[in-house]
Amino acid sequence: MNQLNIFAIRAILGAAFAVLLSRFFYPQANIVYVIALGIFLVGMAYVMEYFRSKKSS
């Protein structure tokens, strides 16, 4: 899989989990906070991938 496909999958899953988590824990949350949570989740996926690849090298 190329990098664009991986990003698309992470972005879709990040958005889905952001909506799910925010509606479950904070039903009154503003859409801006949901978007920020989605960006945070995708960013953390890349950070974890960086540390995992750094550790195995």
N, C-alpha and C positions, 0 to 999 in steps of 0.2 A: 504494500500500500504506500502511496506517496504521501507527502506531508500535508497536502491539501485535503485529502480524504480523512486523515487522522484528525486534522483540525475541525473539519465539518462534523465528524462523529462526536468529538469532545464538546463542541459548541452546542450541538443538539441535546446531548445528555446533560450538559451543564445547565442549559436553559430549563430542561424538564425537571431536573432535581431542584433547581432554584425555585421554581414555581411550587413544586410539591412541598419543599421544606418551609418556604415562607407561608404558604396557605395553612400548613399544619400547625406551625408554632406561632405565627403572627398573621392572623386572617385579615387584619386591618392595614397591613403594610402597603406603603405606596409602591407604585410600579418601578420607580427609580431605585428603590432598595432591592427589589427583586432582580433588576438588571445588574446592579452592582454585585449581588450575591452570585449571579451566574458568571460574571467576569472573574470574580474571585475563585470560583470553583474550577474554571478552565485554567486560570493562572496556576493554581495549586497543582493541577494535573501535570503541567509542564515543569514545575519546580520538582515534583516528585520524580518525574522521568529523568531530569538532570541529575539528581542525587543518586538514582538507581544506576544510571549509566556510568557515572563517575566512580561509584563503588566497585563496579564489576571490571573496570579497566585496570 
